[in-house]
Amino acid sequence: MHIEIQRNAEVSLSKQIYQSIVDHIRSGLLQEGMQLPSVRDLSNQLGVSLVTVVKGYKKLEEENFTISIQGKGTFVNAEKRDMVNTRQEALSFNWQLSVQDYLPRSQFAQFHHVPEKIHLSSSMIDPGLLPNRYLEQEVHQMLSENPKILSQYGNIQGDEQLRNAMYEYLKRLEVPTAPDNIIVTSGSQQGIDLIARTFVGPGDVVVMEAPTYPGAIDVFRGRGATILTVPVDDSGIRVDILQNLCDKYKPKIIYTIPTFHNPTGAVMTLKRRRQMLDIAQSIQCIIVEDDPCSEIYFDKKPPASIKSMDQYGHVVYLKSLTKTLAPGCRIGILAASGSIFKRLLAAKANTDLGSPLLTQKAILPFIKSQRMIDHTKKLRTALKIRRDLVLELLSQHAPSEISWVIPKGGLNLWLTLPSWMDTNHLLLEAKKQQVTFLPGSACYPADQENQHLRVSYSYMNEQLLRQGITILCNILQSEISSKTVYNDSPNF
């Protein structure tokens, strides 16, 4: 079990130990019934005092993440009725914990093939809204005309025809680049990973929004980065706080989702985009602009990309077609320039020698045609209807203590609960009723806030959305009512 300790961080060492183990548990890297290292062993491993480890373990037990058994040790908690059997099963694999890994967390692992019926946790688009039949026909035709494609490697940089098509596609989004400055990736997640493995090493400073996309946190933390966070408001990242951080720490990378921010849905103003670019230029750092779904706007087009204002190659731009077109094809692009581009291309070669040619060719005709434009328009309409349905249900059924910001596009809605509520515990209750959501704690790189949750309105159809939101509101109402009854109870 890898625990990264940052001795110069403002967070105490005991809290870092606590949070790292919680991340391992939530990611499934530590499973129910598994035994944690002894206090002495972990103290020696991390080079910290016994008292520090004891404090971290005590907080884990107080929050019901672990259970201590006198004379035997500390174990990841499980349901009491299953505790004995689960522990016995886990003990036979406990030797594996002696094999050192470097995974700090993987927040999406816990939502991989979850059994629940209503997936409000999935920030993806309902397969019924995607052009599956058309893409199927294209694959059949392509293979019948060129069956040798299955026995061919693609270009490491990506299929040239697809890069030309993506250049035209990005031009419609007012993102300037060139086919020779585009790398085809296996979704944006690989783009983030290529950037991290190329430019980030232990101790390098990365600035991220708080909250932000959990998958990016996992990658940068996996590289041993020192992550500093800047809060997000309705207008995007707080540039005044960003400026102060950059003046003091000189980060190597600023990671941002300026348009329909995941998870909050916020849109960064044009003024703040320009200010962020000015900051990056002044300290010679890289901006990673992640743009998962700027096409999915409900009212007016969002401001121009940061990449569109970039004259000196400070911005690495990421765009994925995974969400909006074909999740199974896992196609994204990375656009950069100069030596940064060349180094990222070398990293791509080291990683996989190029993305699969079959999936690149499969989506090519669609992207080049009017169908892509029409498909995007239909998506906006369909997702706006689902967003409006969720907003209506929340207005009708959510307790008055719950608040949210109306997203102007994208796939997600960010809910804020009273500060005393913990959405990790609420998730357990929701799962009992066949509903999942993303707890807000997964979206914070450093000091976690547990009173938020992300609901995605894009994946479930309207009937299941109605069921899921109603169940969620009932759970929230029950939790608040229980708190009220407890507070109003007479003291004896």
C-alpha positions in Angstrom: 0.0 0.0 0.0 1.5 3.3 -1.2 1.1 6.3 1.1 2.5 9.6 -0.2 3.5 11.9 2.7 4.0 15.6 2.0 5.9 17.0 5.0 5.6 20.6 3.9 1.8 20.5 3.3 -0.6 22.4 5.5 -2.5 19.2 6.2 -1.3 17.2 9.2 0.6 14.0 8.7 -2.0 12.0 10.6 -4.8 13.4 8.4 -2.7 12.5 5.3 -2.4 8.9 6.5 -6.1 8.8 7.2 -7.1 10.3 3.8 -4.7 8.0 1.9 -6.2 4.9 3.5 -9.7 6.1 2.9 -8.9 6.7 -0.8 -7.5 3.1 -1.0 -10.7 1.8 0.6 -13.1 3.8 -1.6 -11.1 2.8 -4.7 -11.3 -0.9 -3.9 -7.5 -1.2 -3.5 -8.1 -2.2 0.1 -11.1 -4.5 0.3 -13.4 -5.3 3.2 -11.7 -7.5 5.8 -8.2 -6.8 4.7 -5.7 -6.1 7.5 -3.8 -2.8 7.6 -0.1 -2.6 8.5 0.6 -2.5 12.2 1.1 0.9 13.7 4.8 0.2 14.2 5.3 -1.1 10.6 3.6 1.9 9.1 5.5 4.3 11.4 8.8 2.8 10.1 7.7 2.7 6.5 6.7 6.4 6.5 9.3 7.7 8.9 6.7 9.3 11.2 6.1 8.9 14.9 3.9 6.1 16.4 1.6 8.8 17.7 1.0 10.2 14.2 -0.1 6.8 12.9 -2.2 6.1 15.9 -4.1 9.4 15.4 -4.7 8.4 11.7 -5.9 4.9 12.6 -8.2 6.3 15.4 -9.9 8.6 13.0 -10.4 5.7 10.5 -12.1 3.7 13.3 -14.2 6.7 14.4 -15.5 7.1 10.8 -16.3 3.3 10.6 -13.8 2.7 7.8 -11.9 0.2 10.0 -12.3 -2.0 13.0 -9.6 -2.9 15.6 -9.6 -6.3 17.2 -7.5 -6.7 20.3 -4.4 -8.8 19.7 -5.1 -9.2 16.0 -4.9 -5.8 14.4 -6.8 -3.3 12.3 -9.1 -4.4 9.5 -11.1 -2.7 6.8 -14.6 -2.6 8.0 -17.4 -4.8 6.6 -21.0 -5.4 7.4 -21.0 -7.0 10.9 -22.9 -10.1 9.7 -20.2 -10.8 7.0 -17.2 -9.7 9.0 -15.9 -13.1 10.1 -16.2 -14.8 6.7 -15.0 -11.7 4.8 -11.9 -11.4 7.0 -11.1 -15.1 6.6 -11.3 -14.8 2.8 -9.2 -11.7 2.8 -6.5 -13.2 5.1 -5.5 -15.7 2.4 -4.6 -12.8 0.1 -3.0 -10.5 2.7 0.5 -11.5 1.5 -0.2 -9.4 -1.6 -0.1 -6.2 0.5 3.7 -6.8 0.9 4.1 -6.1 -2.8 4.6 -2.4 -3.0 2.5 -0.4 -5.5 2.3 3.2 -6.4 -1.4 3.7 -6.7 -2.6 6.4 -4.3 -6.3 6.0 -5.3 -8.7 5.2 -8.2 -12.0 6.8 -7.5 -13.8 5.3 -10.5 -12.9 1.8 -9.6 -15.7 1.7 -7.1 -18.3 2.5 -9.9 -17.0 0.0 -12.4 -19.9 -2.3 -13.3 -21.9 -1.4 -10.2 -25.0 -3.6 -9.8 -27.4 -0.7 -9.0 -30.2 -0.1 -11.3 -30.2 3.8 -11.5 -26.8 5.2 -12.2 -26.8 8.9 -11.3 -23.0 8.5 -10.8 -22.3 8.0 -14.5 -21.2 11.1 -16.3 -21.8 9.5 -19.7 -24.5 9.8 -22.3 -27.4 7.3 -22.6 -26.4 4.8 -25.3 -29.9 5.3 -26.7 -29.0 8.8 -27.7 -25.9 7.8 -29.7 -25.6 6.8 -33.4 -25.0 3.2 -32.7 -26.7 1.8 -35.8 -25.0 4.2 -38.2 -21.5 3.4 -36.7 -22.3 -0.3 -36.9 -23.0 0.0 -40.6 -19.8 2.0 -41.1 -17.7 -0.7 -39.4 -19.3 -3.5 -41.6 -18.7 -1.5 -44.8 -15.2 -0.6 -43.8 -14.3 -4.2 -43.1 -15.9 -5.5 -46.2 -13.9 -3.0 -48.3 -10.7 -3.3 -46.4 -10.5 -6.5 -44.3 -6.7 -6.1 -43.9 -7.3 -3.2 -41.5 -7.5 -5.6 -38.6 -3.9 -6.7 -39.4 -2.5 -3.2 -39.7 -0.9 -0.9 -37.1 -2.0 2.7 -37.1 0.2 5.7 -37.1 1.5 6.4 -33.6 0.3 10.0 -33.8 -3.0 8.9 -35.1 -4.6 8.2 -38.5 -3.9 11.1 -40.8 -7.4 11.3 -42.2 -8.9 11.4 -38.7 -6.4 14.1 -37.6 -7.5 16.2 -40.6 -11.1 15.6 -39.8 -10.5 16.6 -36.1 -8.7 19.7 -37.3 -11.9 20.8 -39.1 -14.0 19.8 -36.2 -12.0 21.9 -33.8 -12.0 24.8 -36.2 -15.8 24.8 -35.8 -15.3 25.0 -32.1 -12.8 27.9 -32.6 -9.9 25.9 -31.3 -6.9 26.7 -33.5 -4.4 23.9 -34.2 -3.1 21.9 -37.1 -3.3 18.2 -38.1 0.4 17.9 -37.4 -0.1 19.2 -33.9 -2.8 16.6 -33.0 -2.2 13.3 -31.3 -5.1 10.8 -31.2 -5.5 9.3 -27.8 -7.6 6.6 -26.1 -9.9 9.2 -24.6 -9.0 12.3 -22.6 -7.9 10.1 -19.7 -5.0 8.9 -21.7 -4.2 12.5 -22.6 -4.0 13.5 -19.0 -1.8 10.4 -18.3 0.6 11.3 -21.1 1.0 14.8 -19.8 1.6 13.6 -16.3 4.1 10.9 -17.2 6.0 13.3 -19.4 6.2 16.4 -17.2 5.3 15.4 -13.6 7.5 13.7 -11.1 7.6 13.4 -7.3 7.3 16.8 -5.7 6.4 18.8 -8.8 3.6 21.2 -8.1 0.3 20.8 -10.0 -2.5 23.3 -9.4 -6.1 21.9 -9.7 -9.5 23.3 -9.2 -11.4 22.2 -6.1 -13.5 20.3 -6.8 -12.4 18.8 -10.1 -12.5 15.7 -12.2 -11.6 12.7 -10.0 -9.7 10.8 -12.8 -7.2 13.7 -13.2 -6.6 13.7 -9.4 -5.8 10.0 -9.5 -3.3 10.4 -12.4 -1.4 13.4 -10.9 -1.3 11.9 -7.4 0.0 8.7 -8.9 3.0 10.6 -10.2 3.8 11.9 -6.7 2.8 15.5 -7.5 2.3 18.1 -4.8 -1.3 19.2 -5.6 -2.4 22.7 -4.6 -6.0 23.6 -5.1 -8.0 26.7 -6.0 -11.7 26.9 -5.3 -14.3 27.3 -8.1 -17.3 29.7 -8.0 -20.0 30.4 -10.6 -17.5 32.1 -12.9 -14.9 29.4 -12.8 -11.6 29.2 -11.0 -10.8 32.0 -8.5 -8.0 33.7 -10.4 -7.0 35.9 -7.5 -6.2 32.9 -5.4 -4.5 31.2 -8.4 -2.2 34.2 -8.8 -1.1 34.1 -5.2 -0.4 30.4 -5.3 1.6 30.7 -8.6 3.6 33.6 -7.2 4.6 31.5 -4.2 5.0 28.0 -5.6 5.7 28.3 -9.4 3.7 25.2 -10.4 4.6 23.1 -13.4 1.0 22.5 -14.6 -2.4 24.1 -14.1 -5.2 21.6 -14.8 -8.5 23.2 -15.6 -12.0 22.4 -17.0 -13.1 25.9 -18.0 -16.3 24.9 -19.8 -19.2 23.1 -18.1 -16.8 22.2 -15.3 -16.9 18.7 -14.0 -18.4 18.4 -11.4 -19.9 21.8 -10.7 -21.1 22.8 -14.2 -19.5 26.3 -13.9 -18.3 28.2 -17.0 -15.1 30.2 -16.6 -15.6 33.8 -17.9 -13.6 35.0 -20.8 -11.8 37.5 -18.6 -10.6 34.8 -16.2 -9.5 32.6 -19.1 -7.2 35.4 -20.3 -6.0 36.1 -16.8 -5.1 32.4 -16.4 -3.1 32.4 -19.6 -1.3 35.6 -18.5 -0.3 33.8 -15.2 0.9 30.8 -17.1 3.0 32.9 -19.4 4.5 34.9 -16.6 5.8 31.8 -14.7 6.4 29.6 -17.8 4.1 26.8 -16.9 1.7 24.5 -18.8 -2.1 24.9 -18.8 -3.9 21.6 -19.4 -7.3 22.6 -20.8 -9.7 19.7 -20.6 -12.8 20.2 -22.8 -15.1 17.1 -22.5 -18.3 18.6 -23.8 -18.3 22.3 -24.7 -20.6 21.4 -27.6 -23.4 20.5 -25.2 -24.6 24.0 -24.4 -28.3 24.7 -23.7 -28.6 28.5 -24.1 -25.7 30.3 -25.7 -22.2 29.2 -26.8 -19.6 29.3 -24.1 -16.6 31.7 -24.3 -13.7 30.9 -26.5 -11.2 28.3 -25.4 -8.0 29.2 -23.6 -6.2 27.5 -26.4 -7.7 30.0 -28.9 -5.7 32.8 -27.1 -2.5 30.9 -26.8 0.3 32.3 -28.9 3.4 30.7 -27.2 2.4 27.1 -26.7 1.4 27.2 -23.0 -1.9 25.3 -23.5 -2.3 21.6 -24.1 -5.8 21.1 -25.2 -7.8 17.8 -24.6 -11.0 16.9 -26.4 -12.8 13.6 -26.2 -15.4 12.0 -28.5 -15.9 9.2 -26.0 -18.9 10.9 -24.2 -20.6 12.5 -27.2 -20.2 10.0 -29.9 -18.8 6.5 -29.3 -17.7 5.4 -25.8 -16.7 2.0 -27.1 -14.2 3.5 -29.5 -12.3 5.5 -26.9 -11.2 8.3 -29.2 -9.9 11.6 -28.0 -7.3 14.1 -29.2 -4.5 16.1 -27.6 -3.4 19.4 -29.3 -0.1 21.0 -28.4 2.8 22.6 -30.1 6.6 23.0 -30.1 8.8 20.7 -28.0 6.0 20.0 -25.7 4.1 18.3 -28.5 7.2 16.3 -29.5 7.7 15.0 -26.0 4.1 14.0 -25.6 4.3 12.2 -28.9 7.3 10.2 -27.6 5.3 9.4 -24.5 2.4 8.1 -26.7 4.8 5.9 -28.5 6.1 4.5 -25.3 2.6 3.9 -24.0 0.9 1.9 -26.7 2.5 2.5 -30.1 -0.7 4.2 -31.3 -4.4 3.9 -30.7 -6.3 1.1 -32.5 -6.8 1.9 -36.2 -10.1 0.1 -36.5 -11.9 2.5 -34.1 -10.3 5.6 -35.6 -11.6 4.5 -39.1 -15.0 3.6 -37.7 -15.9 7.1 -36.6 -14.1 9.0 -39.4 -17.1 9.1 -41.9 -19.4 10.4 -39.2 -17.2 13.2 -38.0 -16.6 14.4 -41.6 -20.3 14.5 -42.4 -23.3 16.7 -41.6 -24.5 13.9 -39.4 -22.1 15.0 -36.7 -23.5 18.5 -36.6 -27.1 17.2 -36.6 -26.3 14.6 -33.9 -24.8 17.3 -31.6 -27.9 19.5 -32.0 -30.2 16.5 -31.1 -28.0 15.8 -28.0 -28.4 19.4 -26.8 -32.1 19.1 -27.0 -32.4 15.7 -25.4 -30.0 16.5 -22.5 -31.7 19.9 -21.9 -35.0 18.0 -21.4 -33.4 15.7 -18.9 -31.7 18.5 -17.1 -35.0 20.4 -16.8 -36.7 17.3 -15.5 -34.1 16.9 -12.8 -34.4 20.5 -11.8 -38.2 20.2 -11.7 -38.0 17.1 -9.4 -35.5 18.8 -7.1 -37.6 21.9 -6.8 -40.6 19.7 -5.9 -39.0 17.1 -3.6 -35.6 18.3 -2.3 -35.5 19.6 1.2 -35.1 23.4 1.5 -31.6 22.9 3.0 -30.3 21.6 -0.3 -29.0 24.0 -3.0 -27.7 23.7 -6.5 -26.5 25.8 -9.4 -28.4 25.4 -12.7 -25.9 24.1 -15.3 -25.9 25.9 -18.7 -24.6 22.8 -20.5 -22.7 19.6 -19.9 -23.8 16.4 -18.2 -23.8 17.1 -14.4 -25.5 18.8 -11.5 -23.7 19.7 -8.3 -25.7 19.6 -5.1 -24.6 21.2 -1.8 -26.0 19.8 1.4 -25.8 21.1 5.0 -22.2 21.0 6.3 -23.0 18.2 8.9 -24.1 15.7 6.2 -21.7 13.2 4.7 -22.6 12.0 1.2 -20.3 9.0 1.6 -22.7 7.6 4.2 -25.7 8.7 2.1 -24.4 6.7 -0.8 -24.6 3.5 1.3 -28.3 4.1 1.8 -28.8 5.0 -1.8 -27.2 1.8 -3.0 -29.6 -0.2 -0.8 -32.4 1.4 -3.0 -30.5 0.7 -6.2 -29.3 4.2 -6.8 -25.8 5.6 -7.2 -24.3 9.1 -7.3 -20.8 10.5 -7.0 -19.9 11.7 -3.5 -18.3 15.1 -3.6 -15.3 13.9 -1.6 -14.0 12.0 -4.7 -13.6 15.4 -6.5 -11.2 17.1 -4.0 -7.5 16.6 -4.4 -6.6 17.8 -0.8 -8.9 18.9 2.0 -12.1 17.0 1.2 -15.6 18.4 1.5 -18.2 15.7 2.2 -21.4 17.7 2.0 -21.6 17.7 -1.8 -22.6 15.2 -4.5 -22.7 15.0 -8.2 -25.8 13.9 -10.1 -25.5 13.1 -13.8 -28.7 13.6 -15.8 -27.2 12.3 -19.1 -27.1 8.5 -18.7 -30.5 7.4 -17.4 -33.7 7.7 -19.4 -36.4 10.0 -18.2 -38.4 7.3 -16.3 -35.3 6.1 -14.4 -34.2 9.7 -13.8 -37.6 10.4 -12.2 -37.3 7.3 -10.0 -33.7 8.0 -9.0 -34.1 11.7 -8.1 -37.2 11.0 -6.1 -35.4 8.3 -4.1 -32.5 10.6 -3.5 -34.7 13.4 -2.3 -36.5 11.0 0.0 -33.1 9.9 1.5 -32.1 13.5 2.0 -35.4 14.4 3.6 -35.2 11.4 5.9 -31.6 12.3 7.0 -32.6 15.9 7.7 -35.7 14.9 9.6 -33.7 12.5 11.7 -31.3 15.2 12.6 -34.1 17.6 13.5 -35.8 15.0 15.7 -32.5 14.2 17.5 -31.8 17.9 18.1 -35.3 18.5 19.4 -35.2 15.5 21.8 -35.2 16.5 25.5 -31.9 15.9 27.4 -32.2 13.6 30.4 
